[in-house]
């Protein structure tokens, strides 16, 4: 004799189905989706009000102390992609050690800051696969001297923020995920100097971030907002002195500023 009347069996089936649907809905809701370009991640989930601050470094680091001071003041974790040149420079040793100690992501930006592909013909490679791998090996060898293993730094940001699909494939074969800045603002123009045709002063750069947040449907959601650790001495108007203004603005707009690994975690 069946211990469960038909009504109870139907109720149990209904409950099981409801829980299953709820589980699937929740699972879908918390799986982030990213924007990619040529296979590289260029933006986190644009439906979530969070973003990451990303800095690159090669030959200059004059803004390092200012940037670190503001990040520490507001308890913000950022990501720093550094070349082998940067790691080898004895002047930057303490900077790197402090970034690691303070819990920021420190990753690779190539060893010698190579240009991988032509500026006009993006699909035209300027390096061979062997040159690419050899250069990247050297970058990680320098990182290892600071205790950073490859497994600790699986995100790679290409030099000049310029790459193509082949570079992404080689990066994947190497066991890394290529990431790049989110386009739309002028944050990356903080390296420009007055004699350049593309020079942008700090007010213009800052305003471009404010305007993008104001005018775009998803604002700065998911952004990888890229800046530089230092710039040529010919640039007197240093954008890193606007770092506190930037963080206060982002928080006033209720953005959560998170480290890259949290930002790009799938769920």
ZAMARGU-4260 file (C-alpha; in steps of 0.2 Angstrom, whole numbers, plus 5000, padded with zeros to 4 digits):
<rodrens>
0) 5000/5000/5000 | 5007/5017/4995 | 5011/5027/5011 | 5009/5044/5002 | 4992/5049/4995
5) 4992/5056/4977 | 4989/5073/4983 | 5005/5072/4994 | 5015/5065/4980 | 5010/5079/4968
10) 5014/5092/4982 | 5031/5084/4984 | 5034/5084/4965 | 5029/5102/4964 | 5041/5107/4978
15) 5055/5098/4970 | 5052/5106/4954 | 5051/5124/4962 | 5067/5121/4971 | 5076/5115/4955
20) 5070/5130/4945 | 5075/5142/4959 | 5092/5134/4960 | 5094/5136/4941 | 5088/5154/4942
25) 5101/5158/4956 | 5115/5149/4947 | 5111/5159/4931 | 5110/5176/4941 | 5127/5174/4949
30) 5137/5168/4934 | 5145/5184/4928 | 5147/5187/4909 | 5162/5197/4902 | 5165/5207/4886
35) 5179/5201/4875 | 5188/5207/4861 | 5199/5195/4850 | 5197/5183/4864 | 5204/5194/4878
40) 5193/5200/4892 | 5191/5219/4891 | 5176/5222/4903 | 5169/5213/4918 | 5150/5210/4920
45) 5142/5226/4914 | 5126/5223/4924 | 5135/5223/4941 | 5140/5240/4949 | 5158/5236/4951
50) 5175/5239/4943 | 5194/5237/4944 | 5208/5250/4944 | 5222/5244/4933 | 5240/5251/4932
55) 5254/5247/4921 | 5273/5251/4924 | 5288/5250/4913 | 5301/5264/4914 | 5292/5276/4925
60) 5285/5275/4943 | 5285/5293/4949 | 5266/5291/4954 | 5269/5274/4964 | 5269/5282/4982
65) 5254/5294/4978 | 5244/5280/4971 | 5248/5268/4985 | 5245/5281/4998 | 5227/5284/4992
70) 5223/5266/4989 | 5228/5262/5007 | 5218/5277/5013 | 5202/5270/5006 | 5206/5252/5007
75) 5206/5249/4989 | 5214/5234/4980 | 5221/5237/4963 | 5230/5228/4949 | 5248/5232/4944
80) 5255/5225/4927 | 5274/5227/4927 | 5287/5223/4914 | 5303/5213/4917 | 5312/5230/4914
85) 5302/5237/4929 | 5306/5222/4940 | 5324/5223/4936 | 5326/5241/4940 | 5333/5242/4958
90) 5325/5259/4960 | 5308/5250/4960 | 5312/5236/4972 | 5304/5243/4987 | 5288/5249/4977
95) 5286/5231/4971 | 5288/5223/4988 | 5275/5236/4996 | 5263/5232/4982 | 5264/5213/4986
100) 5263/5216/5005 | 5248/5227/5003 | 5239/5214/4994 | 5237/5221/4977 | 5238/5210/4961
105) 5255/5210/4953 | 5256/5203/4936 | 5265/5202/4919 | 5266/5216/4906 | 5279/5207/4895
110) 5298/5208/4898 | 5304/5221/4886 | 5288/5230/4882 | 5287/5223/4864 | 5275/5229/4851
115) 5266/5213/4846 | 5257/5219/4830 | 5256/5233/4818 | 5247/5248/4823 | 5238/5250/4806
120) 5237/5232/4801 | 5232/5223/4817 | 5233/5206/4810 | 5251/5208/4805 | 5262/5201/4819
125) 5279/5209/4823 | 5285/5195/4834 | 5286/5176/4832 | 5278/5164/4844 | 5296/5159/4850
130) 5300/5178/4853 | 5283/5180/4862 | 5286/5165/4873 | 5304/5169/4877 | 5300/5187/4882
135) 5285/5181/4893 | 5297/5168/4901 | 5309/5182/4906 | 5295/5192/4913 | 5289/5178/4925
140) 5307/5174/4929 | 5309/5192/4936 | 5293/5191/4945 | 5299/5174/4953 | 5313/5184/4962
145) 5299/5193/4971 | 5290/5177/4976 | 5277/5179/4962 | 5274/5162/4954 | 5265/5160/4937
150) 5250/5152/4946 | 5249/5168/4957 | 5247/5179/4942 | 5237/5171/4928 | 5230/5187/4921
155) 5242/5195/4908 | 5240/5213/4901 | 5249/5216/4884 | 5262/5230/4881 | 5254/5245/4873
160) 5237/5237/4877 | 5239/5231/4859 | 5237/5213/4853 | 5227/5202/4841 | 5219/5185/4841
165) 5235/5176/4838 | 5243/5184/4853 | 5227/5179/4863 | 5229/5161/4857 | 5248/5161/4862
170) 5244/5168/4879 | 5231/5154/4882 | 5243/5141/4876 | 5255/5148/4889 | 5242/5145/4902
175) 5237/5163/4905 | 5221/5174/4902 | 5224/5190/4892 | 5215/5205/4898 | 5215/5223/4892
180) 5208/5240/4897 | 5189/5244/4894 | 5188/5258/4881 | 5177/5273/4882 | 5186/5285/4894
185) 5203/5294/4892 | 5210/5286/4908 | 5224/5278/4898 | 5229/5295/4890 | 5238/5300/4907
190) 5254/5295/4899 | 5253/5308/4885 | 5265/5323/4885 | 5261/5341/4878 | 5270/5339/4862
195) 5259/5324/4857 | 5244/5326/4845 | 5234/5315/4857 | 5239/5324/4873 | 5225/5325/4886
200) 5226/5335/4902 | 5221/5328/4919 | 5204/5338/4919 | 5199/5331/4902 | 5204/5314/4907
205) 5194/5315/4923 | 5179/5323/4915 | 5179/5309/4902 | 5176/5296/4916 | 5162/5307/4924
210) 5154/5309/4907 | 5154/5291/4903 | 5146/5286/4919 | 5133/5300/4916 | 5129/5296/4898
215) 5130/5277/4895 | 5116/5265/4900 | 5127/5254/4911 | 5139/5268/4916 | 5156/5261/4921
220) 5149/5244/4927 | 5163/5231/4924 | 5176/5243/4919 | 5195/5239/4919 | 5200/5257/4921
225) 5218/5258/4916 | 5231/5271/4921 | 5250/5272/4922 | 5261/5271/4938 | 5272/5285/4931
230) 5274/5296/4916 | 5288/5305/4906 | 5295/5320/4916 | 5289/5331/4901 | 5271/5328/4908
235) 5269/5340/4922 | 5251/5338/4924 | 5251/5321/4933 | 5234/5312/4933 | 5238/5302/4948
240) 5236/5317/4959 | 5217/5315/4955 | 5217/5298/4962 | 5208/5303/4978 | 5195/5313/4968
245) 5192/5298/4957 | 5189/5286/4971 | 5178/5298/4980 | 5168/5300/4964 | 5166/5282/4960
250) 5160/5278/4978 | 5148/5293/4977 | 5141/5284/4962 | 5140/5268/4972 | 5153/5258/4962
255) 5162/5244/4972 | 5180/5245/4968 | 5187/5227/4968 | 5203/5218/4964 | 5204/5210/4947
260) 5203/5192/4953 | 5187/5196/4962 | 5181/5206/4948 | 5184/5192/4935 | 5178/5178/4946
265) 5164/5169/4936 | 5152/5168/4951
</rodrens>
